Amino acid sequence: MTGANGSSTPSPGTPRVLRAMNDRAALDLLLAHGPLSRTRIGKLTGLSKPTASQLLARLEAAGLVVATGTTKGRPGPNAQLYAVNAHAAYAAGLDVNPQRILAAVADVTGATVGEFELRTPGRRAKSVVQQVSDALDGAVKAAGLTRPDVRRLVIGTPGAFTPSTGRLRYASHLPGWHSPTLLDELAAALPMPVEYENDVNLAAVAEQRLGAARGHEDFVLLWNQEGLGAALFIGGRLHRGFTGGAGEVGFLPVPGTPLVRQVVKANSGGFQELAGAQSVPRLARSLGIETAEQPYAEVAAELLARAAAGHAEDDRLAELLRLFAQRVATGLASVTAVLDPELIVLAGGVTTAGGEPLRALVQAELAELAAASPRLLIGEVRRHAVLRGALESALATTRDEVFDTSR
């Protein structure tokens, strides 16, 4: 079969395509299970021993698998074990907020091999292109690599880049990222393909691949940290909306707060005011609970963690947890009415601090407010969820490229 450009492409069902499908199945099994023997790979794929041997020889010659030792502690001769070659490819991710950029590099198995944090205080910092370059280079250096070793970069930011204009929306608090030429400048400065994704969407990717949403194709992730937002998975795919703003539920008008107009300019809205991190210290003070003078997200997490742990200096912490759960459920009731999700994952430092006690209260309240009753779970990816999602997203495309043996 000849393609439009005159190149030869294998037809579906040809031996070459079938071999490539078997190769990919074996590589995915090695990623999922770790080192496996030829016999075990044959059983898991349904291939005969000779075919499994040919497959492993082919993948070893291509530099995609390596021999890693032998089985031990079993009767009979030890069997050779094989694993994915971690050095076959690398991908990188960035998590951007107004205070810092977190960067990391992972090998093709998903193991993080280098991390770096670049502080970005003030509006007179270096240009965004320089900040991104410095953060990436820091992670690359920590991994003992060079820029050309990285095949793909995914950058997570608040808001979203509108496909039609390439400009960042819904994130007026991120200085320097709103230039109409920014994406072109970054493409010119970096040697690898670069993708951009909303930070909460990436946290949802991490939960679907590694955390509470594994095995779920329809779910909502509610993120509550410095800001409040949601990510929507529908039919196994992220739903981003026409302008990339699907899930910006912080702007959602809800009972209990004044109606906010021009929400993008105000960078606020009803649900953010009702149940965002900044609402927790205010709610605590209204109950007579003293709060520390530190960033409100940290204060909120500390208060909710104390309430969830059942510290009984009085009943005010229990009431704080109950009222906050009621506020979270108020916004989720609207989300549930529109999307009817199978699952809602509560994530971000503020909500995860409340743990199971908060989840149970929100679940009970939501059952009273919404016609549907989706299951609620606390997010499981606690450390750098956005960054982990960026790496998982970058690795998915990288593996598709590197593991394709049909070419």
C-alpha angles and dihedrals in degrees: 000000000000122000127222091268092051095257121135116248124184117249120238111269096024117132090252093056093044091051090050091051091051090047091053093046090053093047091050090050091051090050091050100042106024122226114009135181124240090252093051093048089050092053094046094048098035092238125141119251094254091049092047089050092051090047093052092046089051093049092045091052089050090054093244099113134031135197108252106181136288139289115267138195097034131110116262131024119336115258124225114251124214131200137179111275102249091202095058092098144345134213133188139213136195129201111199130194132153093270104043150352118234114202132186140173123211131191120234092271090061097253113141108237101174138020134183136176121208116193112218107187123169133010095270095065123123119295117283091248090055092045092052091046093049093048093048093046090051092055092042091052091047088054092051091243139113129236095261089059090068112084099189141009128204118194121200119202137162112267122013140270108246108235095220097051106019090228125133115247134184093030109085089150092068105087120213097013098097102076113126089224097047097103092049091049092051091047090053093047099047125064098211133063111275127206128188127212139171111264096233090050088056092050086055091050089054092050092048094049100036112006148040096329097055109139094016122116098179117049144122124226115205110202120198118177124106086341136019121239144136139228122212125211112189121177090350094304133100112253108215103169130225096299097025091259100115108130098029088133093153085083092052113124108235136173115269099043134074117264107263117212125200088020095178092058091043090045087216142084145172102288092043090053093044101046109005121118092266090061094064099066090045091051091047093052091049087058092049096256115143115231132203124248101247138100109317095234090058091046091049093050092048093049094048092046090053091048092048091049089057099240101181106201082130139325094273096092091052089051090049090055092047094049093045091050089052090053093049091049091050092064094039090056090066092046091050093049091056102037106024091207124196091224140016118202116203107211142160128075096282099053096036088055087064089055124177095341091058092043092052092049093049091047092052094045093047090053087060096046105039133058091220122053111210120188115260124213134176114243115259101200099083104158115073094329094176092050091047090051091051090053092047091050093048092046094051092061093038092054091048088056100040098039095050103108095169093088 
